[in-house]
Amino acid sequence: MQQTDSPATVTSTTPKRVEMRPTRVAISVVVPVYNEADSVRPLYDALTPQLTSLNLVYELIFVDDGSRDGSFAQLQALHDLDPHVRVIRFRRNFGKTPALVAGFHEARGDVVFTMDADLQDDPAEIPLFLDKLAEGYDLVSGWKYPRHDPPTKTVPSFFFNRMVWATTGVKLHDINCGFKAYRREIIEEVKLYGELHRFIPILAHQRGYRVTEVKVRHHKRKYGKSKFGAGRFLRGFLDLLMVLFLVSYLRTPLRLFGAFGLFSLLAGFAVDLYVVLDRYLPFGSHEQIHNRPILFVGVILLIFGISFILTGLQSEMIRHFAYRPEDEYSVRQVLD
């Protein structure tokens, strides 16, 4: 991928921005940016000829997620130079999911790409994603292969991807890859918050969209440093638990909490019944009930059981009042 140096300042010779007329946008590229001042211009220089060669109307949406290294100045220069460039600037660093949500909200394209600003994704592979979408898929995820990251990232990522694969049925080798393409319907339907951006393929699959992946080249980082440490895998595991709950029990929370509650109630009742029978039956030990610590284990299990059931009922009440019919299904087509 050809790279060009990033200019430090914009001189008076910079061409004046020409406003585009409103028209239908075919492709939107959303790029979250956090302290990537040296990478922004080379990424733009790689994206522009590739998107232009497609002969489709496109837009580039950069979301400055509270950068403190001059990234916004570079983005502002690109905005002044090219009418295809749009920039969203956050007041502070909010994280990748809010940055993507903001970009999705502003995106006008029928197809929305996401990619990182660190130059590790190759814009020359955009046609591979479009070919997969043309085959009828709704979401295409990149699979960085071979991956140029240290073992401290690749090994945990391998096991995390396999765990996601086994628990959700979505067979992706690199669910964390930021290089993805979506049909517009997905970004309009899927609700994102917290750090759920990495699980968009799972949430889309749950709503009936077709998900696949393509192998993409992975370049070594040239500028700056990675914004993600080993701690993201712990957060990712907790987020996976939340996603599993959302896709399995969001509509029927009482089935999950009620099952735990009934099991706990039965276990507590069985423990306390054993203590009572052991005290009074002829073949029992006849030990005083209040001297049996296991009695309190049974009581705690009974309390837990009641708490789980009440939590399930409360969740059902919350869901009842927050119910929206459009959340129950996903419409692909309507024939009038």
C-alpha positions as CSV (number, residue, x, y, z in Angstrom):
1,M,0.0,0.0,0.0
2,Q,1.5,3.3,-1.0
3,Q,2.0,5.8,1.8
4,T,2.6,9.6,1.7
5,D,3.9,11.8,4.4
6,S,1.4,13.7,6.5
7,P,1.7,17.5,6.1
8,A,2.2,19.4,9.3
9,T,0.2,22.4,8.2
10,V,-2.2,23.4,5.5
11,T,-0.9,26.3,3.4
12,S,-2.8,28.9,1.5
13,T,-2.4,26.9,-1.7
14,T,-4.9,24.3,-0.5
15,P,-7.7,24.0,-3.0
16,K,-11.0,25.4,-1.8
17,R,-13.6,22.9,-0.8
18,V,-16.3,22.3,-3.4
19,E,-19.6,21.4,-1.9
20,M,-21.3,18.3,-3.2
21,R,-24.9,18.3,-4.3
22,P,-27.2,16.0,-2.2
23,T,-27.4,12.7,-3.9
24,R,-27.8,9.0,-3.1
25,V,-24.7,7.7,-1.4
26,A,-23.6,4.1,-2.2
27,I,-20.7,3.6,0.2
28,S,-20.0,5.2,3.6
29,V,-16.6,4.5,5.3
30,V,-16.7,5.1,9.0
31,V,-13.2,5.5,10.6
32,P,-12.9,6.0,14.4
33,V,-9.8,8.0,15.1
34,Y,-7.9,8.3,18.5
35,N,-4.5,9.8,18.5
36,E,-3.6,8.8,14.9
37,A,-2.3,12.1,13.6
38,D,0.5,10.5,11.5
39,S,-1.9,7.9,10.0
40,V,-4.9,10.0,9.0
41,R,-3.5,11.5,5.8
42,P,-1.9,8.2,4.5
43,L,-5.1,6.4,5.1
44,Y,-7.1,9.1,3.2
45,D,-4.5,8.9,0.3
46,A,-5.0,5.1,0.1
47,L,-8.8,5.2,0.4
48,T,-9.6,7.9,-2.1
49,P,-8.3,6.3,-5.3
50,Q,-9.7,3.0,-4.3
51,L,-13.2,4.4,-3.7
52,T,-13.0,6.6,-6.8
53,S,-12.2,3.6,-9.0
54,L,-15.5,2.0,-8.0
55,N,-17.4,4.8,-9.8
56,L,-19.9,5.0,-7.0
57,V,-20.9,7.9,-4.8
58,Y,-19.1,7.6,-1.5
59,E,-18.3,9.5,1.7
60,L,-15.6,9.2,4.3
61,I,-16.7,9.8,7.9
62,F,-13.9,10.2,10.4
63,V,-14.9,10.3,14.1
64,D,-12.3,12.0,16.3
65,D,-12.7,10.2,19.6
66,G,-11.2,12.9,21.8
67,S,-7.7,12.8,20.2
68,R,-5.0,14.9,21.9
69,D,-2.2,14.7,19.3
70,G,-3.4,16.9,16.5
71,S,-5.5,14.3,14.7
72,F,-8.4,16.8,14.4
73,A,-6.2,19.3,12.6
74,Q,-5.4,16.7,10.0
75,L,-9.0,15.8,9.7
76,Q,-10.1,19.4,9.4
77,A,-7.5,19.8,6.6
78,L,-8.9,16.9,4.7
79,H,-12.5,18.2,5.2
80,D,-11.4,21.5,3.7
81,L,-9.8,19.7,0.8
82,D,-12.3,17.1,-0.1
83,P,-16.1,17.3,-0.1
84,H,-16.3,13.6,0.4
85,V,-14.9,13.9,3.9
86,R,-17.1,14.4,6.9
87,V,-15.7,14.8,10.4
88,I,-17.3,14.2,13.8
89,R,-15.4,15.4,16.8
90,F,-16.1,14.2,20.4
91,R,-15.4,16.4,23.4
92,R,-13.4,13.7,25.0
93,N,-12.5,10.0,24.5
94,F,-15.7,7.9,24.8
95,G,-14.5,4.7,23.2
96,K,-14.9,2.8,19.9
97,T,-18.5,1.8,20.3
98,P,-19.8,5.4,20.7
99,A,-17.5,6.5,17.9
100,L,-19.1,3.9,15.6
101,V,-22.6,4.7,16.7
102,A,-22.0,8.4,15.9
103,G,-20.6,7.5,12.5
104,F,-23.5,5.1,11.8
105,H,-26.0,7.8,12.7
106,E,-24.4,10.2,10.1
107,A,-23.8,7.6,7.4
108,R,-25.9,7.9,4.3
109,G,-24.6,5.0,2.3
110,D,-26.4,1.8,1.3
111,V,-23.3,-0.1,2.3
112,V,-21.3,1.0,5.4
113,F,-17.7,0.1,5.9
114,T,-15.8,0.3,9.1
115,M,-12.0,0.3,9.4
116,D,-9.4,1.4,11.9
117,A,-7.2,4.4,11.3
118,D,-3.9,2.7,12.2
119,L,-3.1,1.7,8.5
120,Q,-3.2,-2.0,9.4
121,D,-6.3,-2.4,7.2
122,D,-5.8,-2.3,3.4
123,P,-8.4,-0.2,1.5
124,A,-7.4,-2.1,-1.7
125,E,-9.5,-5.0,-0.4
126,I,-12.8,-3.2,-0.3
127,P,-13.9,-4.9,-3.6
128,L,-13.6,-8.3,-1.8
129,F,-16.2,-7.2,0.7
130,L,-18.5,-5.8,-2.1
131,D,-18.2,-9.1,-4.0
132,K,-19.4,-11.0,-0.9
133,L,-22.3,-8.6,-0.4
134,A,-23.2,-9.1,-4.0
135,E,-23.5,-12.9,-3.3
136,G,-26.3,-12.1,-0.9
137,Y,-24.6,-11.7,2.4
138,D,-25.6,-8.8,4.7
139,L,-22.4,-8.5,6.8
140,V,-18.9,-9.3,5.8
141,S,-16.2,-9.4,8.4
142,G,-12.4,-9.2,7.8
143,W,-10.1,-12.0,8.9
144,K,-6.6,-10.7,9.4
145,Y,-4.4,-13.5,7.8
146,P,-1.6,-13.7,8.5
147,R,-1.8,-11.5,11.5
148,H,1.1,-9.3,12.5
149,D,0.6,-9.0,16.2
150,P,2.6,-10.3,19.2
151,P,1.5,-13.6,20.8
152,T,0.2,-11.6,23.8
153,K,-2.6,-10.5,21.5
154,T,-2.9,-13.4,19.0
155,V,-3.1,-16.3,21.5
156,P,-5.9,-14.8,23.7
157,S,-7.7,-13.7,20.6
158,F,-7.6,-17.3,19.2
159,F,-9.2,-18.8,22.2
160,F,-11.7,-15.9,22.5
161,N,-12.8,-16.4,18.9
162,R,-13.2,-20.1,19.4
163,M,-15.3,-19.5,22.5
164,V,-17.6,-17.1,20.6
165,W,-17.8,-19.6,17.8
166,A,-18.8,-22.4,20.2
167,T,-21.4,-20.4,22.2
168,T,-23.1,-18.4,19.4
169,G,-22.7,-20.5,16.3
170,V,-21.3,-17.6,14.4
171,K,-18.2,-19.0,12.8
172,L,-15.8,-16.1,12.4
173,H,-12.0,-16.5,12.9
174,D,-11.5,-12.8,13.9
175,I,-14.6,-11.3,15.3
176,N,-12.5,-8.3,16.7
177,C,-11.4,-7.2,13.2
178,G,-12.5,-3.7,12.7
179,F,-12.6,-4.0,8.9
180,K,-16.2,-4.9,8.1
181,A,-19.0,-4.1,5.6
182,Y,-22.6,-3.8,6.5
183,R,-25.8,-3.4,4.6
184,R,-27.6,-0.3,5.9
185,E,-30.4,-2.2,7.4
186,I,-28.1,-3.7,10.0
187,I,-26.8,-0.5,11.4
188,E,-30.4,0.8,11.6
189,E,-31.6,-2.2,13.6
190,V,-28.8,-3.3,15.9
191,K,-28.5,-1.4,19.1
192,L,-25.0,-0.7,20.3
193,Y,-23.8,0.5,23.7
194,G,-21.0,-0.3,26.1
195,E,-18.4,-2.2,24.0
196,L,-20.7,-4.2,21.9
197,H,-19.2,-3.1,18.5
198,R,-17.2,-6.4,18.3
199,F,-20.4,-8.4,18.6
200,I,-22.3,-6.8,15.8
201,P,-22.0,-10.0,13.7
202,I,-23.7,-12.0,16.5
203,L,-26.4,-9.5,17.1
204,A,-27.1,-9.3,13.3
205,H,-27.0,-13.1,13.0
206,Q,-29.6,-13.3,15.8
207,R,-31.9,-11.1,13.8
208,G,-31.6,-13.3,10.7
209,Y,-29.0,-11.5,8.7
210,R,-26.4,-13.5,6.7
211,V,-22.9,-13.2,8.0
212,T,-19.6,-14.3,6.5
213,E,-15.9,-13.3,6.4
214,V,-13.1,-12.7,3.9
215,K,-9.3,-13.0,4.4
216,V,-7.6,-9.6,4.4
217,R,-4.0,-8.5,4.6
218,H,-2.8,-7.2,7.9
219,H,-0.1,-4.6,7.9
220,K,2.2,-3.9,10.8
221,R,1.5,-0.7,12.6
222,K,3.8,2.1,11.4
223,Y,2.8,5.0,13.6
224,G,1.7,5.4,17.2
225,K,0.8,2.5,19.5
226,S,-2.1,0.1,20.0
227,K,-5.0,1.4,22.0
228,F,-6.0,-2.1,23.2
229,G,-4.3,-4.1,25.9
230,A,-4.8,-7.5,27.4
231,G,-7.6,-6.2,29.6
232,R,-9.9,-6.1,26.7
233,F,-10.2,-9.9,26.6
234,L,-11.6,-9.9,30.1
235,R,-14.0,-7.2,29.2
236,G,-14.8,-9.1,26.0
237,F,-15.6,-12.2,28.0
238,L,-18.1,-10.3,30.2
239,D,-19.6,-8.7,27.1
240,L,-20.0,-12.1,25.5
241,L,-22.0,-13.2,28.6
242,M,-24.2,-10.2,28.1
243,V,-24.6,-10.9,24.4
244,L,-25.5,-14.5,25.0
245,F,-28.2,-13.3,27.5
246,L,-29.5,-10.8,25.0
247,V,-29.8,-13.2,22.1
248,S,-31.2,-16.1,24.2
249,Y,-33.3,-14.6,27.1
250,L,-34.0,-11.0,26.3
251,R,-37.6,-11.8,25.4
252,T,-38.1,-14.3,28.2
253,P,-35.9,-13.3,31.2
254,L,-38.0,-15.3,33.6
255,R,-37.0,-18.5,31.9
256,L,-33.4,-17.9,32.9
257,F,-33.8,-16.5,36.3
258,G,-36.8,-18.7,37.1
259,A,-34.8,-21.8,36.2
260,F,-32.0,-20.8,38.6
261,G,-34.5,-19.8,41.2
262,L,-36.4,-23.1,41.1
263,F,-33.2,-25.1,41.2
264,S,-32.0,-23.1,44.2
265,L,-35.3,-23.5,46.0
266,L,-35.4,-27.3,45.4
267,A,-31.8,-27.6,46.6
268,G,-32.5,-25.5,49.7
269,F,-35.7,-27.4,50.5
270,A,-33.9,-30.8,50.1
271,V,-31.0,-29.7,52.4
272,D,-33.3,-28.5,55.2
273,L,-35.6,-31.5,54.8
274,Y,-32.6,-33.8,55.3
275,V,-31.7,-31.9,58.5
276,V,-35.2,-32.3,59.9
277,L,-35.6,-35.9,59.0
278,D,-32.1,-36.7,60.4
279,R,-33.2,-35.1,63.7
280,Y,-36.5,-36.9,64.2
281,L,-36.5,-40.2,62.3
282,P,-35.5,-43.3,64.3
283,F,-32.5,-44.1,62.2
284,G,-31.2,-40.5,62.2
285,S,-28.4,-39.0,64.2
286,H,-30.9,-37.0,66.4
287,E,-28.5,-34.1,66.5
288,Q,-30.1,-30.7,67.4
289,I,-31.1,-28.8,64.4
290,H,-29.6,-25.5,65.5
291,N,-26.2,-27.3,65.8
292,R,-26.2,-28.2,62.1
293,P,-24.4,-25.6,59.9
294,I,-25.8,-27.2,56.8
295,L,-29.2,-25.9,57.9
296,F,-28.1,-22.4,57.1
297,V,-26.8,-23.5,53.7
298,G,-30.4,-24.7,52.9
299,V,-31.8,-21.4,54.2
300,I,-29.4,-19.4,52.0
301,L,-30.3,-21.5,49.0
302,L,-34.0,-20.8,49.7
303,I,-33.4,-17.1,49.9
304,F,-31.4,-17.2,46.6
305,G,-34.1,-19.1,44.9
306,I,-36.8,-16.5,45.9
307,S,-34.4,-13.7,44.8
308,F,-33.8,-15.2,41.4
309,I,-37.5,-15.7,40.8
310,L,-38.3,-12.1,41.9
311,T,-35.5,-10.8,39.6
312,G,-37.0,-12.7,36.7
313,L,-40.5,-11.3,37.4
314,Q,-39.1,-7.8,37.7
315,S,-37.3,-8.2,34.4
316,E,-40.5,-9.4,32.8
317,M,-42.2,-6.2,34.1
318,I,-39.5,-4.0,32.8
319,R,-39.7,-5.7,29.4
320,H,-43.4,-5.4,29.3
321,F,-43.3,-1.6,29.8
322,A,-40.4,-1.2,27.4
323,Y,-41.9,-3.4,24.7
324,R,-41.7,-2.3,21.1
325,P,-43.2,-4.5,18.4
326,E,-40.4,-3.7,15.9
327,D,-37.9,-5.3,18.3
328,E,-39.5,-8.7,17.9
329,Y,-38.7,-9.3,14.3
330,S,-36.7,-8.0,11.3
331,V,-38.4,-7.4,8.0
332,R,-36.4,-8.1,4.8
333,Q,-39.0,-7.2,2.2
334,V,-42.6,-6.1,1.9
335,L,-44.7,-6.7,-1.2
336,D,-47.7,-4.5,-1.5
